């Protein structure tokens, strides 16, 4: 009943049912929260009577009464949503302490210091969480009531010469409580409530209010938690870990959450409350001897200090893990030697740990393989595929700037500001990070040489991002804090002056940048046995094939190593930037007539043929989808004055002619300009040359017994007539090559579906096309009218204002863009039942998008080599979800 | 049976049925043509026998036999498609003249000169039309067999000292026939056929072949005639207008095709064949006295020369016009005093004539009003709305360059190369034509001052085109022949040097440019009574409302005069370019924070308020749809260095700051960038200011009894959340203004549907939006992925290769873009049954698109003022077509 009781409430009820010692409590359900927000912040009429009756039951279970002047029951009030939102919502403890109940509790516990300490904790927490919010005050950070009370406490300690809270006596705490209450009255204008039920209702309201606190809302946005779920409120009898030396409190994980090792792992503190463990003021002790580390040397473990309690806890650990069949994150309190469990929930874990635990638990017959696979989120796999900054080092390093996390993993190197410098420095054995305003195809050699790439502009699918992800390279883009002075080879980053050669470190998974050289941990997933096993299971289960986007033999090999089953997108344009080739390309662009252009373009044939041979060989008979030339021609002649005169000399034409051609190729919106198949229509000789290179490579390899399976892809089709125009050329060349080389070979001609009109007329296009491959980057651009290069100008506002829940270039927009994809699949398959359909946009490596592809009957997804394992696992998840609702 | 017989064949059959003298003939139907192309250029098996039997019938009707050596029947072979394609296909005359039939015909006619003349005509025509094509020869222009034979003829005439063909004797023609045949044998490699049936089959094939000739294909593309219609072939007995002095030939229109005047109008020549009248070698005579002009003074009319025949012809004229209930274009031949009708077809006419004839024929009770309305094509109306170049002058002026016809009508003026010069010269009373590479909002003052606008770049919906059409101003764009040297204020146009101050003339309807100052005919449609009457009928019949796109009181008044029923698109950005305002706009753009930005933007409030008041007043209570700021901000700060330093001084900021902001606003694809509602989301103060200006204007006018009906339009919505974000601001301001001004007023908040995603999610958007207005320009851009500014780079290739049948920015793509429009209408109305829906893209003035809007249940179309009458008529057509299939 997690949806109604929240995670915490449900687990407390569950533990109670299991006979585990849990302080008695009640849960106000999430639908009360929904009611509260739908009814102008009012509670249901019967809530009060129901609450009173439930508190009656707590009283009898605990043998104490709420507000009793002799033996008062104290309560905690805690939030508990369907899905854990750690630290995002409010908690109030020690509710029920008033001027009337304090004396009785002192008598009962014979511990005035504990009671006054509890009271001041209530005051500090309650004034902050309940009263300040209720007063509608939103103080600047560091000026809230909590901060003011802490200042009073600090001043008091200085006055008294105390070094720690432990030094304060009962009297001190009592005095401070008085001082706190006066300050509260002064600042917030109302008295601290002295009625137990008033405190209780205030706490309940505060928890509900905190559901719509700023932090909670932004957390929900990131985690995609719906606003309408609401939170439950757990009201529970207080037990105390700070009532004396045989009291304690602790948190633990049933297995190691960082490594996945099957050892009981946790921390505890003697005579303390839960918040003390987390606060980090006192160093926590290790739970047991087996998990003791250097840091906890010399600190007594619970295992040795209270062996009976530890053994009881250890057996609860086993019970809980068996019961929930997953690693649990638990909180406990020992009150005068009695163990109380305060919470159990599924524990968060690193990717490495998730994989290990899963494989172990399957081996322990605790869960099935299928269940195990769903336990590891595809993005957790990614962690294993890239080097990472050392976690501990990163924790203590200050973030100097943030950008968009475009290429995951860590990167450490010296800053350089040009691609040429990057290459030169790298040749000298230096590790560099290439910093640019934005990158272009002309920077590729420097990007390749660099450890990591950092740009001031661009979005998640900008040139830098695409290229870096393709190589699995750390990359941060759109970091607007960079203020680069290319002349001086230096930059200002939020006030930090960084010059060429200075070390910086980057976390491309989070988008954070640090000064100096942090430690980098290398990646080697195949060395991880659990990883290999898990991926083998995933491959058994998934039905969606996973291909890769690769355009070199090296990338192809990398992708095969990661499990790719073919190439879904081989871009051919990168092949033209090599110095030997770019001149021929430029000659082609500058040609005056068709025959001149044909001559120039044919100079490229031997290069392209060798490119394709290398890739076909690397793929060893797996299908290779080759996209014909796509980018606008001006990308090949962005030249400065000097380069223009060099080229002019080389080609024997006046520089003015080159400049005039460059000028005529300039476009206002190149994304919507003369590119894709529009190039092939205007310059059929380009299509001819590329088709010939593909088919000659195929024929030559087949002739020596190496299988090659080319799938020729016509890009940017908007009308079936465009496809037919280009298809005719490709098929004619295929026939020619078969005749010339005296060999028959198989090939397909299909198209990239990346424009709304292609989806709308997919039935027409499928008449002739043998496959569809969705280019969802461009499809997202045109469906939304968002330029992926310019989205940085408004995306932050859109996320901020909840206009978009996520960047549609990262995860496919299933409502809009997805509607077009579904339409194209339906229309295409209506005409051609077994039409091969894949996706080759960046979304091919996004787990949610992979699931969408599976649901909509695609045959494969294609993504950059480093996303292949992620997609394999995501495809297995999708298959499981479709097969059995339990896995959703 | 026009579809089967073709227009000519059907009309010949029809005339025969009416008892009008027509030479006997047969028609090979269009489905034979289709068969021919589908079956690899073969005829149906039974064609030969059917043809022979039909020729038998012709023989008995005419009392002559085909191939008879004594009294041979001669035949003509002519094309005849469903829809007339004048001059696009082939004709062969005098088929049946051979070495065997010539002597008999000479005996029979006693006119050897006529016979040999006929024979040489057959040879010249047949060798060109049939033999050269069959030989697969495509000679360069001026080098074909026809040209060679004409050279022989000319050489012969020079040798003999003849000045005209009339001088040649029978012997001369006979000799020439021999020379022609030898040359044919030499050049084409085969003998001239001497068998009548061989000649006949050759002619039939040639006609079918000509259906797929280059000219015919490109004509069909322009006229949107489907390729699969095919042509019929008409084989008809020859009659001769050149057998002697009582023979003649002529063409006539049953009413004047230029003015529409109800007078029999035509030309004839004595002793001539039809082609002589058209060829222009001899000056044709007037048909009658009533239509005699200065040019035909002194030439005898048929009315006086052969009064009986004229009177027979005149009565046939009346019969034909009554029968077809439309003006006819007829051809006749008089053979030895006997009148033969060779052809009747509905005559082509000018717009002015179409309107006058229609209104007259309705008055004559010849046709109904409904029928009459469909007789005038909406584009013919356009002719009346703009000044035009004098037709005769234009005919004789050489075209120096062609571009895209972006703004119809004529324009004559002196060339200037900058907007400032245009303004200065115009102030001095000089008429100027502004010539630019392309225009930008900063050129608008010069564009306004100019008579016409000419640009080297841009497409039909480029800035220049949009602005010029809005003003009804002559404009040609994308004229790539312009080679402008702005430094020298001169240009080279296909070798013509044109410098500042030189006169040029432009036909913006055709896209043609001429040297010198041609005569310009002014426009005044309202002075045309027939026009007024026709438009009144159209308004009675149409159900689709017609609004206008206007953003000034002047344009609004113009549009009202043209019959606009509201403003469908009032763009607000043009209002910001006034010097007083642009500075505030730039301050706003350069503001460092929200409050600075708000202050700057609020400086614009009084200006905007006055703008809206002016427009509301002009529209007098008619609805005014106002689009909130749409273009990317960088359009407002495209500055050169000098302007930057001026602005820096004015605003008291360093120039570097301005440059840095300009730089940061630069976008790779501004069309898909930070514009539309994305501006309002990022800078809500802009939306607030604009909403306030609109509502304050509304309130102030309502308070003084002037009705104002604002419809606030949020641009570029892709998600319903964007709409809701902006709508909230607009409604809040409306409430505020009502409170402040103490008045209630009506207003709507709706959105522009111009992105595929808005269509796909129209059901979500319609939850809150009160109206939709399709922005089909942008919708076409994103659906096709075509930038309208850059389409010039590939559109010509696309039209050339039949990949597109028309520019989708001119006429709505009903298959792709239209599918999205239909989807949005359906989804929107599913949620809100009576959702108001219009269209405000450039398509709103395109007749086909207007029909599409009517069919799909839109409430209104909106177009530039000068297209309003066109749209009104198109809307009436659409209503008639929907009501009665006869009108399709």
Contacts between the chains, C-beta under 8 A, distances in Angstrom:
chain1	res1	chain2	res2	distance
A	665	B	793	8.0
A	667	B	787	6.7
A	667	B	789	7.5
A	667	B	790	4.3
A	667	B	793	7.1
A	668	B	670	7.0
A	668	B	671	7.3
A	668	B	787	6.3
A	668	B	789	4.3
A	668	B	790	6.0
A	669	B	669	4.6
A	669	B	670	6.7
A	669	B	671	4.3
A	669	B	672	6.9
A	669	B	787	3.8
A	669	B	789	6.5
A	669	B	790	6.1
A	670	B	668	7.0
A	670	B	669	6.8
A	670	B	787	8.0
A	670	B	790	7.4
A	671	B	668	7.2
A	671	B	669	4.3
A	671	B	671	8.0
A	671	B	672	6.3
A	671	B	785	7.7
A	671	B	787	7.6
A	672	B	669	6.9
A	672	B	671	6.3
A	672	B	672	7.5
A	672	B	781	6.1
A	672	B	782	7.9
A	672	B	785	5.3
A	672	B	786	5.8
A	672	B	787	3.6
A	672	B	790	6.7
A	673	B	787	5.3
A	673	B	790	3.9
A	673	B	793	6.4
A	674	B	790	6.5
A	674	B	793	3.8
A	674	B	794	4.9
A	676	B	785	7.8
A	678	B	793	7.8
A	678	B	794	4.5
A	678	B	797	7.9
A	678	B	798	7.9
A	681	B	794	6.7
A	681	B	797	5.4
A	681	B	798	6.7
A	681	B	801	6.3
A	681	B	803	6.4
A	682	B	793	7.7
A	682	B	794	5.5
A	682	B	797	4.7
A	716	B	785	6.4
A	718	B	783	7.7
A	718	B	784	4.7
A	718	B	785	6.0
A	718	B	786	7.6
A	718	B	816	7.3
A	719	B	803	6.4
A	719	B	804	7.0
A	719	B	816	7.7
A	721	B	801	8.0
A	721	B	802	6.8
A	721	B	803	4.4
A	721	B	804	7.4
A	722	B	803	5.5
A	725	B	801	5.9
A	725	B	803	5.8
A	754	B	785	7.7
A	755	B	783	7.2
A	755	B	784	6.5
A	755	B	785	4.4
A	756	B	756	4.1
A	756	B	782	6.6
A	756	B	783	4.6
A	756	B	785	8.0
A	756	B	816	7.5
A	756	B	820	7.1
A	757	B	783	4.8
A	757	B	784	5.3
A	757	B	785	7.6
A	757	B	813	7.6
A	757	B	816	3.9
A	757	B	817	7.4
A	760	B	783	7.3
A	760	B	815	7.6
A	760	B	816	4.8
A	760	B	819	4.8
A	760	B	820	6.8
A	761	B	815	6.2
A	761	B	816	5.7
A	761	B	819	8.0
A	778	B	785	7.1
A	781	B	672	6.1
A	782	B	672	7.9
A	782	B	756	6.6
A	782	B	782	4.6
A	782	B	783	7.3
A	782	B	785	5.2
A	783	B	718	7.8
A	783	B	755	7.2
A	783	B	756	4.6
A	783	B	757	4.8
A	783	B	760	7.3
A	783	B	782	7.3
A	784	B	718	4.7
A	784	B	755	6.5
A	784	B	757	5.3
A	785	B	671	7.7
A	785	B	672	5.3
A	785	B	676	7.8
A	785	B	716	6.4
A	785	B	718	6.0
A	785	B	754	7.7
A	785	B	755	4.4
A	785	B	756	8.0
A	785	B	757	7.5
A	785	B	778	7.1
A	785	B	782	5.2
A	786	B	672	5.8
A	786	B	718	7.6
A	787	B	667	6.7
A	787	B	668	6.3
A	787	B	669	3.8
A	787	B	670	7.9
A	787	B	671	7.6
A	787	B	672	3.5
A	787	B	673	5.3
A	789	B	667	7.5
A	789	B	668	4.3
A	789	B	669	6.5
A	790	B	667	4.3
A	790	B	668	6.0
A	790	B	669	6.1
A	790	B	670	7.4
A	790	B	672	6.6
A	790	B	673	3.9
A	790	B	674	6.5
A	793	B	667	7.1
A	793	B	673	6.4
A	793	B	674	3.9
A	793	B	678	7.8
A	793	B	682	7.7
A	794	B	674	5.0
A	794	B	678	4.5
A	794	B	681	6.7
A	794	B	682	5.5
A	797	B	678	7.9
A	797	B	681	5.4
A	797	B	682	4.7
A	798	B	678	7.9
A	798	B	681	6.7
A	801	B	681	6.3
A	801	B	721	8.0
A	801	B	725	6.0
A	802	B	721	6.8
A	803	B	681	6.4
A	803	B	719	6.4
A	803	B	721	4.4
A	803	B	722	5.5
A	803	B	725	5.8
A	804	B	719	6.9
A	804	B	721	7.4
A	813	B	757	7.6
A	815	B	760	7.6
A	815	B	761	6.2
A	816	B	718	7.4
A	816	B	719	7.7
A	816	B	756	7.5
A	816	B	757	4.0
A	816	B	760	4.8
A	816	B	761	5.7
A	817	B	757	7.4
A	819	B	760	4.8
A	819	B	761	8.0
A	820	B	756	7.1
A	820	B	760	6.8
